[in-house]
Amino acid sequence: MMPMRSVLARLLPGVVRDRTSDADPFETLELQARLSRLSQEVRRLDAAGHGRIGTWHHLRAAQEAYERTLDDACRLAGIEIEPGRGVAHRLLAEAALAERGWRW
């Protein structure tokens, strides 16, 4: 079975580029913890439904914070991902980080 990154690289060539990184392990742990908290918050809000404007607004804010934190994690891990937002961008960032052993 091919690693997810290889599949994504074939489907979207040139979107993800690698760099080497000597990241601070404590900063890495802090970002992983933040990603974990934000992903839990996004799941909780998504499960609560979108019937109320406040819930929807909070969900969008949590998703945006999660995406910005993914961008920070990619920079720290030495992964260059073209700018963007949305599901495809999140999947690329998550796959690239997971391939490097990031868990959250």
Buried (B, 14 or more C-beta within 10 A) or exposed (E): EEEBBEEBBEEEEEBBEEEEBEBEEEEBEEBBEBBEBBBEBBEEBEEEEEEEEEBBEBBEEBBEBBBEBBBBBBBBBBBEBEEEEEEEBBEBBBBBBBBBEBEB
